[in-house]
Amino acid sequence: MTRFGFKVQATDGKARKGVISTPRGEIRTPAFMPVGTAATVKAMMPESVAATGADILLGNTYHLMLRPTAERIANLGGLHKFMNWDKPILTDSGGFQVMSLASLRKLTEEGVRFSSHVDGSKHMLTPERSMEIQKLLGSDIVMCFDECPALPATDAEVAKSMQLSMRWAQRSKDAFGDRPGHALFGIMQGGVTRDLREESAKALVDIGFDGYAVGGLAVGEGQEAMFGVLDYAPDFLPQDKPRYLMGVGKPDDIVGAVERGIDMMDCVLPSRSGRTGQGWTRRGQVNIKNARHQDDPRPLDEECTCPCCSNYSRAYLHHVFRSQEMICGMLLTWHNLHYYQQLMQGLRDAIEVGQLASFVADFHALRAQGDIEPL
């Protein structure tokens, strides 16, 4: 069996191009992971997601444990078979969703007791239970159970939360055990405070993980503060392990994170935007619901090769959005995921030839021009 591994193939400044090896296939980095919260990337067939260039998907422990349950998925052959996706899957720990979605939650040293947002049923999520659920799902990359504190918070509150997460990280590692071919990632916390980030990274490295995530960002602190943390936080982590920035993000967030040494990202934005009439293009965001598109025979992006841009006009997309036809969300989601994967390929290619600065300058210059002029 292929063991989990990571190799850096090229660098340009802090940016890295590499490959993560898993028994289910290779993941080219920097990688963007589409989010398949409930065992589906909304509005997409799995084979369509693969056609956009995605090497890996993200699944959600919290949602899947509540419905249809991890035990049911395991009985049906595991998450890969269940959702018809044979490439790698990363599952988050459930911690963030418990904090943001569950009601009547109670946090203790043991874990979090909460009521389901689906039906009010009572559940207990601990590091050990999170590891059990993710094993039942059969995910290739497992995330430690952690607490993501809501910002703004005092340094004392962030420190207390981070230290709890580090104790949970050790328990997650102990419960994960030895699972050849599967990986466990630790999650750095510490808010926007450098000393706390460094303390968290040291604790994680001492425990030892297959990869490391930078958590607790993209939660409302703003891009400037996020980039401020990313200017130093990845440097606290081992050079020979993948680094994953959780929940990011917009295209310019992704480019800035890659410049700062991040290898993996995920976000619901491409699919959520697609379902609400937003298209992401090389020239920025397009709001297809605007009346300016109703007589426009041109595609979203004339240089894009996705099925949406190859076969459908802005006028058609405007019409089906206004008519509340589901094909609009399907086409825009496909386009958005295709654009994100093309952006990642462009970043990988630029790093490989040492031209990242030029690529980034062109990226920002084209976005600054804004959408094409109306007809």
C-alpha positions as a LaTeX table, in Angstrom:
\begin{tabular}{lrrr}
\hline
Residue & $x$ (\AA) & $y$ (\AA) & $z$ (\AA) \\
\hline
Met1 & 0.00 & 0.00 & 0.00 \\
Thr2 & 1.15 & 3.54 & $-0.78$ \\
Arg3 & 1.78 & 5.37 & 2.45 \\
Phe4 & 0.85 & 9.00 & 2.90 \\
Gly5 & 3.70 & 11.27 & 1.86 \\
Phe6 & 4.54 & 14.80 & 0.75 \\
Lys7 & 7.28 & 16.04 & $-1.53$ \\
Val8 & 8.17 & 19.64 & $-2.32$ \\
Gln9 & 9.10 & 19.79 & $-6.01$ \\
Ala10 & 9.83 & 23.51 & $-6.44$ \\
Thr11 & 9.86 & 26.72 & $-4.45$ \\
Asp12 & 9.60 & 30.40 & $-5.32$ \\
Gly13 & 10.09 & 32.59 & $-2.28$ \\
Lys14 & 7.95 & 30.98 & 0.41 \\
Ala15 & 5.59 & 29.41 & $-2.14$ \\
Arg16 & 5.89 & 25.67 & $-2.73$ \\
Lys17 & 4.81 & 23.37 & $-5.54$ \\
Gly18 & 4.56 & 19.75 & $-4.48$ \\
Val19 & 2.62 & 16.52 & $-4.43$ \\
Ile20 & 0.84 & 14.64 & $-1.65$ \\
Ser21 & 0.82 & 10.88 & $-2.18$ \\
Thr22 & $-2.09$ & 8.74 & $-0.92$ \\
Pro23 & $-3.33$ & 5.24 & $-1.74$ \\
Arg24 & $-6.24$ & 6.84 & $-3.62$ \\
Gly25 & $-4.10$ & 9.05 & $-5.80$ \\
Glu26 & $-1.86$ & 12.09 & $-5.83$ \\
Ile27 & $-2.85$ & 15.60 & $-4.78$ \\
Arg28 & $-1.04$ & 18.37 & $-6.63$ \\
Thr29 & $-0.19$ & 21.32 & $-4.41$ \\
Pro30 & $-0.99$ & 24.13 & $-3.98$ \\
Ala31 & $-4.41$ & 22.44 & $-3.95$ \\
Phe32 & $-7.94$ & 23.79 & $-3.68$ \\
Met33 & $-10.41$ & 21.34 & $-2.18$ \\
Pro34 & $-14.08$ & 21.75 & $-3.14$ \\
Val35 & $-16.38$ & 21.29 & $-0.17$ \\
Gly36 & $-18.77$ & 18.33 & $-0.22$ \\
Thr37 & $-20.45$ & 19.03 & 3.11 \\
Ala38 & $-23.15$ & 16.33 & 3.08 \\
Ala39 & $-21.38$ & 13.85 & 0.75 \\
Thr40 & $-22.04$ & 16.06 & $-2.28$ \\
Val41 & $-20.58$ & 19.18 & $-3.84$ \\
Lys42 & $-23.85$ & 21.02 & $-4.25$ \\
Ala43 & $-25.19$ & 21.21 & $-7.85$ \\
Met44 & $-22.38$ & 18.97 & $-9.17$ \\
Met45 & $-21.94$ & 15.32 & $-10.13$ \\
Pro46 & $-18.74$ & 13.83 & $-8.64$ \\
Glu47 & $-17.36$ & 13.07 & $-12.11$ \\
Ser48 & $-17.99$ & 16.71 & $-13.05$ \\
Val49 & $-16.02$ & 17.87 & $-10.01$ \\
Ala50 & $-13.16$ & 15.61 & $-11.09$ \\
Ala51 & $-13.37$ & 17.06 & $-14.62$ \\
Thr52 & $-12.67$ & 20.55 & $-13.24$ \\
Gly53 & $-9.27$ & 19.28 & $-12.06$ \\
Ala54 & $-9.97$ & 18.63 & $-8.37$ \\
Asp55 & $-7.72$ & 15.97 & $-6.83$ \\
Ile56 & $-9.43$ & 15.88 & $-3.41$ \\
Leu57 & $-12.74$ & 16.78 & $-1.77$ \\
Leu58 & $-13.63$ & 17.84 & 1.76 \\
Gly59 & $-16.38$ & 16.12 & 3.73 \\
Asn60 & $-17.98$ & 17.32 & 6.93 \\
Thr61 & $-17.88$ & 15.22 & 10.10 \\
Tyr62 & $-20.57$ & 17.19 & 11.94 \\
His63 & $-23.16$ & 17.02 & 9.15 \\
Leu64 & $-22.49$ & 13.39 & 8.25 \\
Met65 & $-22.55$ & 12.17 & 11.86 \\
Leu66 & $-26.04$ & 13.66 & 12.23 \\
Arg67 & $-27.38$ & 12.61 & 8.83 \\
Pro68 & $-27.19$ & 9.89 & 7.54 \\
Thr69 & $-24.77$ & 8.92 & 10.42 \\
Ala70 & $-21.22$ & 7.64 & 10.11 \\
Glu71 & $-22.31$ & 4.13 & 11.05 \\
Arg72 & $-24.77$ & 3.99 & 8.15 \\
Ile73 & $-22.13$ & 5.23 & 5.71 \\
Ala74 & $-19.68$ & 2.62 & 7.00 \\
Asn75 & $-22.28$ & $-0.13$ & 6.54 \\
Leu76 & $-22.78$ & 1.07 & 2.96 \\
Gly77 & $-19.08$ & 0.76 & 2.15 \\
Gly78 & $-17.59$ & 4.06 & 3.32 \\
Leu79 & $-17.84$ & 7.64 & 2.15 \\
His80 & $-15.95$ & 7.16 & $-1.13$ \\
Lys81 & $-18.32$ & 4.44 & $-2.33$ \\
Phe82 & $-21.36$ & 6.17 & $-0.84$ \\
Met83 & $-20.82$ & 9.38 & $-2.83$ \\
Asn84 & $-19.09$ & 7.81 & $-5.87$ \\
Trp85 & $-15.76$ & 9.60 & $-5.43$ \\
Asp86 & $-12.67$ & 7.40 & $-5.76$ \\
Lys87 & $-10.05$ & 10.12 & $-5.16$ \\
Pro88 & $-8.84$ & 11.30 & $-1.74$ \\
Ile89 & $-11.22$ & 12.84 & 0.80 \\
Leu90 & $-10.30$ & 15.07 & 3.74 \\
Thr91 & $-12.79$ & 15.28 & 6.58 \\
Asp92 & $-12.84$ & 18.11 & 9.08 \\
Ser93 & $-13.20$ & 17.28 & 12.76 \\
Gly94 & $-16.66$ & 18.72 & 13.38 \\
Gly95 & $-15.36$ & 21.21 & 15.92 \\
Phe96 & $-16.02$ & 24.37 & 13.91 \\
Gln97 & $-19.59$ & 23.37 & 13.02 \\
Val98 & $-20.39$ & 22.42 & 16.61 \\
Met99 & $-19.34$ & 25.92 & 17.66 \\
Ser100 & $-21.15$ & 27.71 & 14.83 \\
Leu101 & $-24.27$ & 25.60 & 14.12 \\
Ala102 & $-25.23$ & 23.48 & 17.12 \\
Ser103 & $-27.55$ & 24.85 & 19.78 \\
Leu104 & $-27.37$ & 24.42 & 23.55 \\
Arg105 & $-23.74$ & 23.35 & 23.41 \\
Lys106 & $-21.65$ & 22.85 & 26.55 \\
Leu107 & $-17.86$ & 22.81 & 26.31 \\
Thr108 & $-15.83$ & 20.83 & 28.86 \\
Glu109 & $-12.38$ & 19.26 & 29.01 \\
Glu110 & $-13.95$ & 16.03 & 27.76 \\
Gly111 & $-15.47$ & 17.55 & 24.62 \\
Val112 & $-18.64$ & 19.29 & 23.50 \\
Arg113 & $-22.19$ & 18.22 & 24.34 \\
Phe114 & $-24.68$ & 19.73 & 21.93 \\
Ser115 & $-28.14$ & 19.53 & 20.40 \\
Ser116 & $-28.41$ & 18.82 & 16.68 \\
His117 & $-29.49$ & 21.72 & 14.48 \\
Val118 & $-31.39$ & 19.12 & 12.41 \\
Asp119 & $-33.74$ & 17.55 & 14.97 \\
Gly120 & $-32.61$ & 18.67 & 18.43 \\
Ser121 & $-31.17$ & 15.25 & 19.34 \\
Lys122 & $-28.41$ & 15.22 & 21.95 \\
His123 & $-24.82$ & 14.31 & 21.04 \\
Met124 & $-21.34$ & 14.32 & 22.57 \\
Leu125 & $-18.36$ & 15.03 & 20.36 \\
Thr126 & $-14.93$ & 14.35 & 21.83 \\
Pro127 & $-11.51$ & 13.89 & 20.23 \\
Glu128 & $-12.00$ & 10.13 & 20.47 \\
Arg129 & $-15.49$ & 10.20 & 18.94 \\
Ser130 & $-14.33$ & 12.51 & 16.13 \\
Met131 & $-11.55$ & 10.05 & 15.27 \\
Glu132 & $-14.05$ & 7.16 & 15.37 \\
Ile133 & $-16.48$ & 8.96 & 13.04 \\
Gln134 & $-13.75$ & 9.87 & 10.56 \\
Lys135 & $-12.51$ & 6.27 & 10.58 \\
Leu136 & $-16.04$ & 5.02 & 9.88 \\
Leu137 & $-16.28$ & 7.46 & 6.99 \\
Gly138 & $-12.95$ & 6.14 & 5.67 \\
Ser139 & $-11.46$ & 9.55 & 4.92 \\
Asp140 & $-7.86$ & 9.70 & 3.70 \\
Ile141 & $-6.91$ & 12.82 & 5.64 \\
Val142 & $-8.34$ & 13.15 & 9.16 \\
Met143 & $-8.37$ & 16.41 & 11.11 \\
Cys144 & $-7.78$ & 16.65 & 14.86 \\
Phe145 & $-10.71$ & 17.71 & 17.01 \\
Asp146 & $-10.24$ & 21.32 & 18.09 \\
Glu147 & $-12.07$ & 24.35 & 19.34 \\
Cys148 & $-12.22$ & 27.39 & 17.09 \\
Pro149 & $-12.98$ & 30.37 & 19.35 \\
Ala150 & $-15.17$ & 33.15 & 18.00 \\
Leu151 & $-13.30$ & 36.38 & 17.33 \\
Pro152 & $-12.95$ & 38.99 & 18.66 \\
Ala153 & $-11.67$ & 37.45 & 21.88 \\
Thr154 & $-9.12$ & 38.48 & 24.50 \\
Asp155 & $-5.62$ & 37.00 & 24.42 \\
Ala156 & $-6.44$ & 35.13 & 27.61 \\
Glu157 & $-9.54$ & 33.57 & 26.04 \\
Val158 & $-7.64$ & 32.65 & 22.86 \\
Ala159 & $-4.77$ & 31.17 & 24.91 \\
Lys160 & $-7.14$ & 29.06 & 27.03 \\
Ser161 & $-8.91$ & 27.78 & 23.93 \\
Met162 & $-5.66$ & 27.05 & 22.10 \\
Gln163 & $-4.24$ & 25.10 & 25.03 \\
Leu164 & $-7.43$ & 23.03 & 25.22 \\
Ser165 & $-7.12$ & 22.32 & 21.50 \\
Met166 & $-3.53$ & 21.15 & 22.00 \\
Arg167 & $-4.63$ & 18.71 & 24.72 \\
Trp168 & $-7.35$ & 17.51 & 22.36 \\
Ala169 & $-4.72$ & 17.17 & 19.61 \\
Gln170 & $-2.78$ & 14.70 & 21.77 \\
Arg171 & $-5.96$ & 12.75 & 22.48 \\
Ser172 & $-6.81$ & 12.77 & 18.77 \\
Lys173 & $-3.36$ & 11.36 & 17.95 \\
Asp174 & $-3.71$ & 8.66 & 20.61 \\
Ala175 & $-7.18$ & 7.69 & 19.35 \\
Phe176 & $-6.17$ & 7.77 & 15.67 \\
Gly177 & $-3.62$ & 5.01 & 16.24 \\
Asp178 & $-1.58$ & 3.47 & 13.43 \\
Arg179 & $-3.51$ & 3.58 & 10.15 \\
Pro180 & $-1.15$ & 3.07 & 7.17 \\
Gly181 & $-2.27$ & 5.02 & 4.12 \\
His182 & $-4.33$ & 7.45 & 6.20 \\
Ala183 & $-3.05$ & 10.77 & 7.55 \\
Leu184 & $-3.80$ & 12.83 & 10.64 \\
Phe185 & $-3.35$ & 16.61 & 10.56 \\
Gly186 & $-2.91$ & 18.81 & 13.62 \\
Ile187 & $-4.53$ & 22.25 & 13.73 \\
Met188 & $-2.63$ & 25.33 & 14.87 \\
Gln189 & $-4.69$ & 27.87 & 16.81 \\
Gly190 & $-3.78$ & 31.10 & 18.58 \\
Gly191 & $-5.87$ & 33.81 & 16.94 \\
Val192 & $-3.85$ & 36.74 & 15.62 \\
Thr193 & $-1.23$ & 36.59 & 18.42 \\
Arg194 & 2.24 & 35.53 & 17.29 \\
Asp195 & 3.39 & 34.06 & 20.62 \\
Leu196 & 0.26 & 31.91 & 20.88 \\
Arg197 & 0.65 & 30.70 & 17.30 \\
Glu198 & 4.24 & 29.73 & 18.02 \\
Glu199 & 3.27 & 27.95 & 21.24 \\
Ser200 & 0.55 & 26.04 & 19.39 \\
Ala201 & 2.88 & 25.04 & 16.55 \\
Lys202 & 5.51 & 23.78 & 18.98 \\
Ala203 & 2.95 & 21.68 & 20.83 \\
Leu204 & 1.74 & 20.12 & 17.57 \\
Val205 & 5.23 & 19.40 & 16.26 \\
Asp206 & 6.12 & 17.76 & 19.57 \\
Ile207 & 3.10 & 15.44 & 19.19 \\
Gly208 & 3.96 & 14.79 & 15.54 \\
Phe209 & 1.48 & 14.83 & 12.65 \\
Asp210 & 1.40 & 13.95 & 8.94 \\
Gly211 & 0.40 & 17.51 & 8.08 \\
Tyr212 & $-0.48$ & 20.77 & 9.80 \\
Ala213 & $-3.41$ & 23.14 & 9.41 \\
Val214 & $-3.59$ & 26.82 & 10.23 \\
Gly215 & $-6.99$ & 27.15 & 11.89 \\
Gly216 & $-8.92$ & 30.01 & 13.39 \\
Leu217 & $-8.54$ & 32.34 & 10.40 \\
Ala218 & $-11.06$ & 33.49 & 7.77 \\
Val219 & $-13.57$ & 33.85 & 10.62 \\
Gly220 & $-14.19$ & 37.57 & 10.25 \\
Glu221 & $-10.79$ & 39.05 & 11.11 \\
Gly222 & $-10.30$ & 40.51 & 7.61 \\
Gln223 & $-7.72$ & 39.79 & 4.93 \\
Glu224 & $-5.06$ & 42.15 & 6.31 \\
Ala225 & $-5.09$ & 40.46 & 9.73 \\
Met226 & $-5.16$ & 36.99 & 8.13 \\
Phe227 & $-2.18$ & 37.77 & 5.91 \\
Gly228 & $-0.43$ & 39.26 & 8.94 \\
Val229 & $-0.65$ & 35.87 & 10.68 \\
Leu230 & 0.30 & 33.99 & 7.51 \\
Asp231 & 3.44 & 36.13 & 7.20 \\
Tyr232 & 4.91 & 34.12 & 10.11 \\
Ala233 & 2.66 & 31.19 & 11.09 \\
Pro234 & 3.62 & 28.72 & 8.31 \\
Asp235 & 7.30 & 29.26 & 9.19 \\
Phe236 & 6.64 & 27.66 & 12.60 \\
Leu237 & 5.64 & 24.40 & 10.87 \\
Pro238 & 7.90 & 21.68 & 9.41 \\
Gln239 & 9.14 & 22.26 & 5.87 \\
Asp240 & 8.58 & 18.63 & 4.87 \\
Lys241 & 4.86 & 18.46 & 5.76 \\
Pro242 & 1.84 & 19.91 & 3.96 \\
Arg243 & 0.27 & 23.07 & 5.35 \\
Tyr244 & $-3.47$ & 23.55 & 5.12 \\
Leu245 & $-5.27$ & 26.88 & 5.57 \\
Met246 & $-8.81$ & 26.04 & 6.60 \\
Gly247 & $-11.84$ & 27.76 & 5.08 \\
Val248 & $-10.08$ & 29.99 & 2.52 \\
Gly249 & $-11.36$ & 31.50 & 0.36 \\
Lys250 & $-11.69$ & 34.16 & $-2.29$ \\
Pro251 & $-9.25$ & 34.01 & $-5.22$ \\
Asp252 & $-7.09$ & 36.85 & $-3.89$ \\
Asp253 & $-7.03$ & 35.16 & $-0.45$ \\
Ile254 & $-5.80$ & 31.96 & $-2.11$ \\
Val255 & $-3.06$ & 33.72 & $-4.08$ \\
Gly256 & $-1.86$ & 35.58 & $-0.98$ \\
Ala257 & $-1.86$ & 32.38 & 1.08 \\
Val258 & 0.16 & 30.49 & $-1.55$ \\
Glu259 & 2.69 & 33.34 & $-1.62$ \\
Arg260 & 3.08 & 32.82 & 2.14 \\
Gly261 & 3.75 & 29.07 & 1.99 \\
Ile262 & 0.29 & 27.45 & 2.18 \\
Asp263 & $-0.21$ & 24.17 & 0.28 \\
Met264 & $-3.93$ & 23.34 & 0.72 \\
Met265 & $-7.16$ & 25.33 & 1.00 \\
Asp266 & $-10.90$ & 24.73 & 0.98 \\
Cys267 & $-13.98$ & 26.92 & 0.77 \\
Val268 & $-17.70$ & 26.70 & 0.00 \\
Leu269 & $-17.46$ & 29.95 & $-1.97$ \\
Pro270 & $-17.30$ & 28.61 & $-5.56$ \\
Ser271 & $-20.38$ & 26.44 & $-5.12$ \\
Arg272 & $-22.32$ & 28.80 & $-2.86$ \\
Ser273 & $-21.65$ & 31.71 & $-5.20$ \\
Gly274 & $-22.74$ & 29.64 & $-8.17$ \\
Arg275 & $-26.11$ & 28.93 & $-6.57$ \\
Thr276 & $-26.68$ & 32.63 & $-5.88$ \\
Gly277 & $-25.89$ & 33.91 & $-9.37$ \\
Gln278 & $-22.24$ & 34.84 & $-8.86$ \\
Gly279 & $-19.53$ & 33.88 & $-11.30$ \\
Trp280 & $-15.81$ & 34.17 & $-10.51$ \\
Thr281 & $-13.66$ & 35.09 & $-13.50$ \\
Arg282 & $-10.15$ & 36.28 & $-14.23$ \\
Arg283 & $-11.57$ & 39.82 & $-14.18$ \\
Gly284 & $-13.31$ & 39.44 & $-10.84$ \\
Gln285 & $-16.87$ & 38.65 & $-9.87$ \\
Val286 & $-19.86$ & 38.73 & $-12.23$ \\
Asn287 & $-23.39$ & 39.11 & $-10.85$ \\
Ile288 & $-25.47$ & 37.33 & $-13.47$ \\
Lys289 & $-28.77$ & 38.61 & $-12.03$ \\
Asn290 & $-27.99$ & 42.16 & $-13.19$ \\
Ala291 & $-30.09$ & 43.41 & $-16.10$ \\
Arg292 & $-26.98$ & 44.34 & $-18.12$ \\
His293 & $-26.60$ & 40.66 & $-19.05$ \\
Gln294 & $-30.11$ & 40.02 & $-20.42$ \\
Asp295 & $-29.22$ & 40.67 & $-24.08$ \\
Asp296 & $-25.53$ & 39.71 & $-23.91$ \\
Pro297 & $-24.65$ & 36.77 & $-26.21$ \\
Arg298 & $-21.09$ & 36.51 & $-24.84$ \\
Pro299 & $-19.95$ & 33.90 & $-22.31$ \\
Leu300 & $-18.92$ & 34.70 & $-18.76$ \\
Asp301 & $-15.27$ & 34.50 & $-19.83$ \\
Glu302 & $-14.32$ & 34.15 & $-23.49$ \\
Glu303 & $-11.04$ & 32.42 & $-22.61$ \\
Cys304 & $-12.61$ & 29.87 & $-20.24$ \\
Thr305 & $-12.99$ & 26.30 & $-21.55$ \\
Cys306 & $-15.59$ & 25.08 & $-19.03$ \\
Pro307 & $-18.96$ & 23.75 & $-20.34$ \\
Cys308 & $-20.74$ & 26.88 & $-19.10$ \\
Cys309 & $-18.53$ & 29.29 & $-21.04$ \\
Ser310 & $-18.20$ & 26.98 & $-24.06$ \\
Asn311 & $-21.94$ & 26.53 & $-24.58$ \\
Tyr312 & $-24.00$ & 29.21 & $-22.84$ \\
Ser313 & $-24.35$ & 32.98 & $-22.99$ \\
Arg314 & $-24.66$ & 35.54 & $-20.23$ \\
Ala315 & $-28.17$ & 36.21 & $-21.52$ \\
Tyr316 & $-29.12$ & 32.56 & $-21.03$ \\
Leu317 & $-27.60$ & 32.43 & $-17.54$ \\
His318 & $-29.47$ & 35.63 & $-16.63$ \\
His319 & $-32.73$ & 34.14 & $-17.91$ \\
Val320 & $-32.45$ & 30.82 & $-16.07$ \\
Phe321 & $-31.41$ & 32.59 & $-12.87$ \\
Arg322 & $-34.43$ & 34.90 & $-13.07$ \\
Ser323 & $-36.62$ & 31.89 & $-13.85$ \\
Gln324 & $-35.22$ & 30.06 & $-10.80$ \\
Glu325 & $-34.13$ & 27.12 & $-12.95$ \\
Met326 & $-31.62$ & 24.83 & $-11.25$ \\
Ile327 & $-29.42$ & 24.68 & $-14.36$ \\
Cys328 & $-28.15$ & 28.17 & $-13.55$ \\
Gly329 & $-26.62$ & 27.02 & $-10.26$ \\
Met330 & $-25.24$ & 23.92 & $-11.97$ \\
Leu331 & $-23.53$ & 25.86 & $-14.76$ \\
Leu332 & $-22.18$ & 28.65 & $-12.57$ \\
Thr333 & $-20.87$ & 26.18 & $-9.97$ \\
Trp334 & $-19.09$ & 24.19 & $-12.70$ \\
His335 & $-17.57$ & 27.39 & $-14.05$ \\
Asn336 & $-16.48$ & 28.61 & $-10.62$ \\
Leu337 & $-14.84$ & 25.31 & $-9.68$ \\
His338 & $-13.14$ & 25.19 & $-13.09$ \\
Tyr339 & $-11.84$ & 28.75 & $-12.59$ \\
Tyr340 & $-10.51$ & 27.90 & $-9.12$ \\
Gln341 & $-8.72$ & 24.80 & $-10.41$ \\
Gln342 & $-7.25$ & 26.77 & $-13.35$ \\
Leu343 & $-6.00$ & 29.34 & $-10.85$ \\
Met344 & $-4.30$ & 26.57 & $-8.84$ \\
Gln345 & $-2.70$ & 25.15 & $-11.99$ \\
Gly346 & $-1.46$ & 28.62 & $-12.91$ \\
Leu347 & 0.07 & 29.03 & $-9.45$ \\
Arg348 & 1.75 & 25.61 & $-9.64$ \\
Asp349 & 3.16 & 26.34 & $-13.10$ \\
Ala350 & 4.44 & 29.77 & $-12.04$ \\
Ile351 & 6.18 & 28.39 & $-8.94$ \\
Glu352 & 7.81 & 25.65 & $-11.00$ \\
Val353 & 9.51 & 28.15 & $-13.33$ \\
Gly354 & 10.20 & 30.81 & $-10.70$ \\
Gln355 & 7.70 & 33.29 & $-12.14$ \\
Leu356 & 5.24 & 33.60 & $-9.26$ \\
Ala357 & 5.71 & 37.35 & $-8.79$ \\
Ser358 & 4.88 & 37.96 & $-12.46$ \\
Phe359 & 1.86 & 35.65 & $-12.29$ \\
Val360 & 0.55 & 37.41 & $-9.17$ \\
Ala361 & 1.06 & 40.87 & $-10.73$ \\
Asp362 & $-0.89$ & 39.82 & $-13.83$ \\
Phe363 & $-3.61$ & 38.25 & $-11.64$ \\
His364 & $-4.17$ & 41.50 & $-9.73$ \\
Ala365 & $-3.89$ & 43.71 & $-12.83$ \\
Leu366 & $-6.57$ & 41.77 & $-14.71$ \\
Arg367 & $-8.93$ & 41.77 & $-11.71$ \\
Ala368 & $-8.44$ & 45.52 & $-11.30$ \\
Gln369 & $-9.86$ & 46.05 & $-14.80$ \\
Gly370 & $-13.21$ & 44.66 & $-13.69$ \\
Asp371 & $-15.77$ & 42.90 & $-15.86$ \\
Ile372 & $-15.93$ & 43.42 & $-19.62$ \\
Glu373 & $-17.85$ & 46.50 & $-20.80$ \\
Pro374 & $-21.59$ & 46.04 & $-21.33$ \\
Leu375 & $-22.78$ & 45.82 & $-24.92$ \\
\hline
\end{tabular}
